Amino acid sequence: FIVHGNCEMCEKRIEKAALSLKGVKLADWDIPSNKISLIFNPKKVDLKKIHLQIAAKGHDTSEVSAKEIDYDELPECCKYSRKQ
């Protein structure tokens, strides 16, 4: 699915957020495409929870928008253009 971000710092933050959830085995976010690839156990974690965890770190996903306060805490280089 899509996760909005810009740089290597975003990549580390997004992947770390997903991997912090029990049941997520692999998270690989691609900068040019803004797509994240995951390997996870659906018996331990559902996809919605992964979206919410990433959004809590300031990154909008294709399903969940980050709260303004979380987005505002991103470093300047990580502030992507948000859809209104």
ZADO-305575 format. One record per atom (N, C-alpha, C, O): residue number from 1; residue in three letters; atom name; x, y, z. Coordinates in pm, 1 decimal. Example, Ala and Ser with C-alpha at 12.3 -4.5 7.8 and 13.67 -1.06 7.14 Angstrom:
num; residuo; atomo; xx; yy; zz
1; ALA; N; 1319.0; -569.0; 780.0 $
1; ALA; CA; 1230.0; -450.0; 780.0 $
1; ALA; C; 1320.0; -330.0; 780.0 $
1; ALA; O; 1423.6; -331.9; 846.5 $
2; SER; N; 1285.0; -225.0; 708.0 $
2; SER; CA; 1367.0; -106.0; 714.0 $
2; SER; C; 1290.0; 3.0; 787.0 $
2; SER; O; 1340.9; 113.8; 803.9 $
This chain:
num; residuo; atomo; xx; yy; zz
1; PHE; N; 84.6; -118.7; 0.0 $
1; PHE; CA; 0.0; 0.0; 0.0 $
1; PHE; C; 88.3; 124.0; 0.0 $
1; PHE; O; 209.2; 115.2; 21.8 $
2; ILE; N; 28.0; 238.2; -24.3 $
2; ILE; CA; 100.0; 365.4; -33.1 $
2; ILE; C; 120.9; 425.1; 105.9 $
2; ILE; O; 29.7; 427.0; 188.5 $
3; VAL; N; 243.0; 473.9; 130.0 $
3; VAL; CA; 276.3; 551.1; 249.8 $
3; VAL; C; 352.8; 673.6; 201.6 $
3; VAL; O; 455.7; 660.1; 135.3 $
4; HIS; N; 303.9; 792.7; 234.1 $
4; HIS; CA; 366.8; 915.3; 185.5 $
4; HIS; C; 488.4; 953.0; 268.6 $
4; HIS; O; 485.5; 949.7; 391.6 $
5; GLY; N; 595.8; 989.1; 198.2 $
5; GLY; CA; 720.2; 1031.1; 260.2 $
5; GLY; C; 816.3; 1077.0; 151.6 $
5; GLY; O; 781.5; 1077.2; 33.5 $
6; ASN; N; 938.6; 1116.2; 191.7 $
6; ASN; CA; 1032.5; 1174.3; 95.4 $
6; ASN; C; 1170.8; 1109.9; 89.8 $
6; ASN; O; 1227.1; 1094.7; -18.6 $
7; CYS; N; 1226.1; 1072.0; 204.2 $
7; CYS; CA; 1369.6; 1046.8; 208.8 $
7; CYS; C; 1405.7; 921.7; 289.9 $
7; CYS; O; 1318.3; 846.7; 333.6 $
8; GLU; N; 1535.5; 901.4; 308.7 $
8; GLU; CA; 1584.5; 786.8; 384.1 $
8; GLU; C; 1540.6; 792.5; 530.1 $
8; GLU; O; 1516.0; 688.8; 591.7 $
9; MET; N; 1530.7; 913.4; 585.4 $
9; MET; CA; 1482.2; 925.6; 723.6 $
9; MET; C; 1337.4; 877.1; 733.3 $
9; MET; O; 1299.4; 810.3; 829.5 $
10; CYS; N; 1258.2; 911.4; 633.2 $
10; CYS; CA; 1119.9; 863.1; 627.7 $
10; CYS; C; 1118.4; 710.4; 619.6 $
10; CYS; O; 1042.2; 643.8; 689.6 $
11; GLU; N; 1202.8; 657.5; 534.2 $
11; GLU; CA; 1209.3; 512.6; 515.0 $
11; GLU; C; 1234.8; 441.9; 647.7 $
11; GLU; O; 1165.2; 346.1; 681.4 $
12; LYS; N; 1333.5; 488.3; 722.4 $
12; LYS; CA; 1365.3; 426.7; 851.7 $
12; LYS; C; 1248.0; 437.2; 948.3 $
12; LYS; O; 1215.0; 340.3; 1016.6 $
13; ARG; N; 1185.2; 553.5; 954.4 $
13; ARG; CA; 1073.0; 576.7; 1046.3 $
13; ARG; C; 953.2; 488.4; 1011.0 $
13; ARG; O; 892.0; 428.0; 1099.1 $
14; ILE; N; 920.2; 481.4; 882.6 $
14; ILE; CA; 805.0; 402.9; 835.8 $
14; ILE; C; 827.8; 254.2; 861.6 $
14; ILE; O; 740.7; 185.9; 915.4 $
15; GLU; N; 945.1; 204.7; 823.1 $
15; GLU; CA; 974.8; 62.6; 842.2 $
15; GLU; C; 979.5; 27.1; 990.6 $
15; GLU; O; 928.9; -77.6; 1030.9 $
16; LYS; N; 1039.7; 113.1; 1071.6 $
16; LYS; CA; 1048.8; 89.3; 1215.7 $
16; LYS; C; 909.0; 84.5; 1278.3 $
16; LYS; O; 882.1; 0.7; 1364.5 $
17; ALA; N; 820.9; 174.0; 1235.0 $
17; ALA; CA; 683.4; 175.5; 1287.5 $
17; ALA; C; 613.0; 43.2; 1258.8 $
17; ALA; O; 549.9; -14.7; 1347.3 $
18; ALA; N; 623.9; -4.0; 1136.0 $
18; ALA; CA; 558.9; -130.8; 1099.8 $
18; ALA; C; 620.9; -248.0; 1175.5 $
18; ALA; O; 549.7; -334.0; 1227.2 $
19; LEU; N; 753.4; -250.9; 1181.5 $
19; LEU; CA; 822.7; -362.4; 1246.9 $
19; LEU; C; 803.4; -363.4; 1398.6 $
19; LEU; O; 828.4; -465.3; 1462.9 $
20; SER; N; 759.8; -252.4; 1456.1 $
20; SER; CA; 738.8; -247.3; 1600.9 $
20; SER; C; 615.6; -327.3; 1644.1 $
20; SER; O; 597.2; -354.7; 1762.6 $
21; LEU; N; 532.9; -363.7; 1548.7 $
21; LEU; CA; 412.7; -441.1; 1579.2 $
21; LEU; C; 442.2; -590.5; 1578.2 $
21; LEU; O; 505.8; -642.3; 1486.4 $
22; LYS; N; 395.2; -657.8; 1681.1 $
22; LYS; CA; 411.6; -802.5; 1688.1 $
22; LYS; C; 336.9; -866.9; 1571.3 $
22; LYS; O; 219.0; -839.1; 1549.4 $
23; GLY; N; 404.3; -950.7; 1498.8 $
23; GLY; CA; 343.8; -1017.0; 1383.6 $
23; GLY; C; 395.2; -965.8; 1250.4 $
23; GLY; O; 375.3; -1030.8; 1147.8 $
24; VAL; N; 461.8; -849.1; 1249.7 $
24; VAL; CA; 520.7; -797.2; 1125.9 $
24; VAL; C; 664.4; -849.5; 1116.9 $
24; VAL; O; 747.6; -821.1; 1203.1 $
25; LYS; N; 691.7; -925.5; 1012.0 $
25; LYS; CA; 823.5; -987.6; 994.5 $
25; LYS; C; 915.6; -905.3; 905.2 $
25; LYS; O; 1036.8; -902.6; 926.6 $
26; LEU; N; 858.1; -837.8; 804.6 $
26; LEU; CA; 938.9; -760.8; 710.7 $
26; LEU; C; 860.1; -638.7; 667.2 $
26; LEU; O; 740.1; -645.9; 640.4 $
27; ALA; N; 930.3; -525.9; 660.6 $
27; ALA; CA; 871.4; -402.1; 609.1 $
27; ALA; C; 976.3; -336.3; 521.1 $
27; ALA; O; 1088.2; -310.3; 565.6 $
28; ASP; N; 940.2; -309.3; 396.4 $
28; ASP; CA; 1033.6; -248.0; 301.7 $
28; ASP; C; 959.5; -137.5; 226.7 $
28; ASP; O; 873.4; -164.1; 142.8 $
29; TRP; N; 995.7; -10.4; 259.5 $
29; TRP; CA; 931.2; 104.1; 194.9 $
29; TRP; C; 1021.8; 155.2; 83.9 $
29; TRP; O; 1141.5; 175.6; 104.3 $
30; ASP; N; 963.6; 175.7; -33.9 $
30; ASP; CA; 1036.5; 219.9; -152.8 $
30; ASP; C; 1013.5; 369.7; -173.0 $
30; ASP; O; 899.5; 414.2; -186.4 $
31; ILE; N; 1122.8; 447.6; -175.0 $
31; ILE; CA; 1113.1; 593.6; -184.3 $
31; ILE; C; 1046.1; 641.6; -313.8 $
31; ILE; O; 949.7; 717.7; -306.2 $
32; PRO; N; 1093.6; 600.1; -432.8 $
32; PRO; CA; 1031.5; 657.9; -553.7 $
32; PRO; C; 882.2; 625.2; -569.3 $
32; PRO; O; 804.9; 709.8; -614.1 $
33; SER; N; 841.9; 504.3; -533.0 $
33; SER; CA; 701.8; 465.8; -553.4 $
33; SER; C; 613.1; 495.6; -432.8 $
33; SER; O; 490.6; 495.3; -444.6 $
34; ASN; N; 674.7; 521.6; -315.3 $
34; ASN; CA; 602.7; 541.2; -189.1 $
34; ASN; C; 519.4; 419.7; -149.6 $
34; ASN; O; 418.3; 433.3; -80.7 $
35; LYS; N; 561.3; 300.9; -193.1 $
35; LYS; CA; 488.7; 178.3; -159.0 $
35; LYS; C; 565.6; 100.3; -53.3 $
35; LYS; O; 688.5; 92.8; -56.3 $
36; ILE; N; 490.8; 42.7; 39.9 $
36; ILE; CA; 550.6; -43.2; 140.7 $
36; ILE; C; 511.4; -187.3; 111.5 $
36; ILE; O; 396.2; -217.3; 80.3 $
37; SER; N; 609.9; -275.3; 122.3 $
37; SER; CA; 586.9; -419.1; 109.2 $
37; SER; C; 602.3; -479.7; 247.3 $
37; SER; O; 695.7; -446.9; 320.6 $
38; LEU; N; 511.1; -567.5; 282.1 $
38; LEU; CA; 510.5; -625.6; 415.5 $
38; LEU; C; 500.5; -777.1; 410.8 $
38; LEU; O; 440.0; -834.3; 320.2 $
39; ILE; N; 560.5; -840.2; 509.5 $
39; ILE; CA; 532.4; -979.7; 540.4 $
39; ILE; C; 486.0; -977.4; 685.5 $
39; ILE; O; 560.5; -937.1; 774.9 $
40; PHE; N; 362.0; -1021.2; 708.0 $
40; PHE; CA; 308.1; -1020.7; 844.4 $
40; PHE; C; 213.3; -1137.9; 864.0 $
40; PHE; O; 162.1; -1196.3; 768.5 $
41; ASN; N; 192.0; -1170.1; 990.0 $
41; ASN; CA; 102.5; -1278.6; 1026.3 $
41; ASN; C; -34.4; -1219.7; 1060.9 $
41; ASN; O; -49.2; -1155.5; 1164.9 $
42; PRO; N; -134.9; -1240.8; 974.9 $
42; PRO; CA; -267.1; -1181.8; 999.7 $
42; PRO; C; -335.8; -1236.4; 1124.7 $
42; PRO; O; -435.8; -1180.2; 1169.2 $
43; LYS; N; -283.5; -1345.0; 1181.9 $
43; LYS; CA; -339.2; -1396.8; 1307.5 $
43; LYS; C; -290.0; -1314.2; 1426.4 $
43; LYS; O; -350.0; -1317.6; 1533.8 $
44; LYS; N; -179.2; -1239.0; 1406.6 $
44; LYS; CA; -121.6; -1160.4; 1515.2 $
44; LYS; C; -147.3; -1010.7; 1501.4 $
44; LYS; O; -156.0; -939.9; 1601.7 $
45; VAL; N; -159.5; -962.1; 1378.2 $
45; VAL; CA; -179.9; -818.9; 1354.5 $
45; VAL; C; -260.2; -800.9; 1225.6 $
45; VAL; O; -238.6; -871.9; 1127.4 $
46; ASP; N; -353.1; -705.1; 1227.2 $
46; ASP; CA; -428.5; -680.8; 1103.9 $
46; ASP; C; -373.2; -558.2; 1031.0 $
46; ASP; O; -303.4; -474.9; 1088.8 $
47; LEU; N; -406.1; -550.5; 905.5 $
47; LEU; CA; -353.9; -445.6; 818.6 $
47; LEU; C; -393.1; -306.2; 867.9 $
47; LEU; O; -313.2; -213.1; 858.0 $
48; LYS; N; -513.1; -290.6; 920.1 $
48; LYS; CA; -559.6; -161.0; 970.7 $
48; LYS; C; -468.1; -111.6; 1082.6 $
48; LYS; O; -436.7; 7.3; 1088.9 $
49; LYS; N; -425.3; -201.9; 1171.0 $
49; LYS; CA; -337.5; -164.1; 1281.2 $
49; LYS; C; -201.9; -116.2; 1228.8 $
49; LYS; O; -142.1; -25.0; 1286.0 $
50; ILE; N; -153.6; -176.9; 1121.1 $
50; ILE; CA; -26.9; -134.6; 1060.3 $
50; ILE; C; -42.5; 7.2; 1003.3 $
50; ILE; O; 44.4; 92.2; 1022.8 $
51; HIS; N; -152.5; 31.5; 933.7 $
51; HIS; CA; -180.9; 166.3; 881.1 $
51; HIS; C; -182.2; 268.4; 994.9 $
51; HIS; O; -121.3; 374.8; 983.5 $
52; LEU; N; -250.7; 236.5; 1103.4 $
52; LEU; CA; -262.2; 328.1; 1217.3 $
52; LEU; C; -126.7; 355.4; 1282.3 $
52; LEU; O; -98.3; 468.5; 1321.9 $
53; GLN; N; -43.7; 252.6; 1293.1 $
53; GLN; CA; 88.5; 267.4; 1355.4 $
53; GLN; C; 177.0; 360.1; 1271.9 $
53; GLN; O; 247.2; 444.9; 1327.0 $
54; ILE; N; 173.9; 344.7; 1140.8 $
54; ILE; CA; 254.0; 429.7; 1052.4 $
54; ILE; C; 201.7; 574.0; 1056.2 $
54; ILE; O; 280.1; 668.6; 1062.6 $
55; ALA; N; 70.2; 589.8; 1052.4 $
55; ALA; CA; 10.3; 723.8; 1057.9 $
55; ALA; C; 44.6; 794.3; 1189.4 $
55; ALA; O; 59.3; 916.5; 1192.1 $
56; ALA; N; 57.2; 719.0; 1296.9 $
56; ALA; CA; 91.1; 777.3; 1427.3 $
56; ALA; C; 231.5; 838.2; 1427.7 $
56; ALA; O; 264.2; 919.0; 1514.6 $
57; LYS; N; 314.4; 799.2; 1330.2 $
57; LYS; CA; 449.3; 854.6; 1317.8 $
57; LYS; C; 454.1; 972.6; 1221.2 $
57; LYS; O; 561.6; 1025.6; 1193.2 $
58; GLY; N; 336.7; 1014.4; 1169.4 $
58; GLY; CA; 329.3; 1133.3; 1085.6 $
58; GLY; C; 315.3; 1109.4; 936.9 $
58; GLY; O; 316.6; 1204.3; 858.4 $
59; HIS; N; 302.0; 983.9; 896.9 $
59; HIS; CA; 296.0; 951.6; 753.8 $
59; HIS; C; 156.6; 904.6; 713.6 $
59; HIS; O; 104.6; 807.2; 768.1 $
60; ASP; N; 96.2; 975.7; 616.8 $
60; ASP; CA; -33.5; 934.3; 562.6 $
60; ASP; C; -15.7; 803.3; 486.8 $
60; ASP; O; 85.2; 783.0; 419.2 $
61; THR; N; -114.4; 714.5; 498.5 $
61; THR; CA; -114.6; 592.0; 419.3 $
61; THR; C; -235.0; 598.0; 325.0 $
61; THR; O; -312.9; 693.3; 328.9 $
62; SER; N; -249.4; 497.8; 242.2 $
62; SER; CA; -363.3; 493.7; 150.2 $
62; SER; C; -495.7; 475.9; 224.3 $
62; SER; O; -601.8; 496.7; 165.4 $
63; GLU; N; -491.7; 437.8; 352.4 $
63; GLU; CA; -613.8; 414.7; 429.6 $
63; GLU; C; -633.3; 511.8; 546.2 $
63; GLU; O; -746.9; 540.4; 584.0 $
64; VAL; N; -523.1; 563.1; 603.8 $
64; VAL; CA; -531.4; 644.0; 725.6 $
64; VAL; C; -446.8; 770.3; 709.6 $
64; VAL; O; -331.7; 763.6; 666.4 $
65; SER; N; -504.4; 884.7; 744.5 $
65; SER; CA; -429.1; 1010.1; 743.3 $
65; SER; C; -368.7; 1033.8; 881.3 $
65; SER; O; -432.9; 1011.2; 983.9 $
66; ALA; N; -244.0; 1079.7; 881.2 $
66; ALA; CA; -177.4; 1113.7; 1006.4 $
66; ALA; C; -244.5; 1235.6; 1068.7 $
66; ALA; O; -295.8; 1321.8; 997.4 $
67; LYS; N; -244.3; 1242.7; 1200.3 $
67; LYS; CA; -295.3; 1361.6; 1268.3 $
67; LYS; C; -200.9; 1477.6; 1238.6 $
67; LYS; O; -80.4; 1458.6; 1221.9 $
68; GLU; N; -257.0; 1596.5; 1232.3 $
68; GLU; CA; -178.1; 1716.6; 1201.1 $
68; GLU; C; -60.9; 1732.8; 1298.0 $
68; GLU; O; 49.2; 1768.5; 1256.2 $
69; ILE; N; -83.3; 1707.1; 1424.9 $
69; ILE; CA; 21.6; 1721.9; 1526.0 $
69; ILE; C; 138.9; 1626.3; 1500.1 $
69; ILE; O; 254.8; 1662.3; 1521.0 $
70; ASP; N; 107.4; 1503.2; 1453.9 $
70; ASP; CA; 213.1; 1405.5; 1423.4 $
70; ASP; C; 289.4; 1446.5; 1297.1 $
70; ASP; O; 411.9; 1435.9; 1291.7 $
71; TYR; N; 216.1; 1493.2; 1195.7 $
71; TYR; CA; 280.5; 1539.8; 1072.4 $
71; TYR; C; 372.6; 1658.2; 1102.0 $
71; TYR; O; 483.8; 1665.1; 1049.7 $
72; ASP; N; 326.3; 1751.1; 1185.6 $
72; ASP; CA; 403.3; 1872.0; 1217.2 $
72; ASP; C; 534.2; 1841.2; 1289.0 $
72; ASP; O; 627.0; 1922.1; 1285.1 $
73; GLU; N; 543.1; 1726.1; 1354.1 $
73; GLU; CA; 665.8; 1688.9; 1425.0 $
73; GLU; C; 772.1; 1626.9; 1334.7 $
73; GLU; O; 884.3; 1602.5; 1379.1 $
74; LEU; N; 737.9; 1601.4; 1209.1 $
74; LEU; CA; 836.4; 1547.3; 1115.1 $
74; LEU; C; 944.5; 1652.1; 1087.5 $
74; LEU; O; 915.6; 1771.7; 1087.6 $
75; PRO; N; 1070.1; 1608.0; 1063.5 $
75; PRO; CA; 1173.6; 1703.4; 1020.4 $
75; PRO; C; 1132.4; 1767.2; 887.6 $
75; PRO; O; 1055.1; 1708.6; 811.8 $
76; GLU; N; 1183.4; 1885.8; 860.1 $
76; GLU; CA; 1145.4; 1959.2; 737.5 $
76; GLU; C; 1161.7; 1874.6; 611.1 $
76; GLU; O; 1075.1; 1877.2; 523.6 $
77; CYS; N; 1271.0; 1800.3; 601.0 $
77; CYS; CA; 1296.4; 1722.0; 479.0 $
77; CYS; C; 1194.4; 1609.4; 460.1 $
77; CYS; O; 1180.2; 1555.7; 350.3 $
78; CYS; N; 1125.0; 1574.7; 566.0 $
78; CYS; CA; 1029.5; 1464.6; 560.7 $
78; CYS; C; 886.5; 1510.8; 534.7 $
78; CYS; O; 797.3; 1427.8; 517.2 $
79; LYS; N; 863.4; 1641.5; 532.0 $
79; LYS; CA; 728.5; 1694.3; 512.9 $
79; LYS; C; 688.8; 1687.3; 365.6 $
79; LYS; O; 728.4; 1770.9; 284.4 $
80; TYR; N; 611.1; 1587.4; 334.3 $
80; TYR; CA; 561.3; 1562.9; 198.9 $
80; TYR; C; 438.3; 1648.6; 174.1 $
80; TYR; O; 378.0; 1699.6; 268.6 $
81; SER; N; 400.7; 1664.9; 48.2 $
81; SER; CA; 279.3; 1738.8; 14.2 $
81; SER; C; 156.9; 1656.2; 51.5 $
81; SER; O; 143.7; 1540.7; 11.1 $
82; ARG; N; 69.0; 1715.9; 128.1 $
82; ARG; CA; -50.7; 1644.5; 172.6 $
82; ARG; C; -169.9; 1684.8; 87.1 $
82; ARG; O; -183.0; 1800.5; 47.0 $
83; LYS; N; -257.6; 1586.9; 59.5 $
83; LYS; CA; -382.0; 1615.3; -11.2 $
83; LYS; C; -480.6; 1670.9; 90.4 $
83; LYS; O; -488.8; 1621.9; 203.0 $
84; GLN; N; -553.9; 1771.4; 51.4 $
84; GLN; CA; -650.3; 1834.9; 142.0 $
84; GLN; C; -779.4; 1757.2; 147.2 $
84; GLN; O; -872.0; 1796.0; 218.4 $
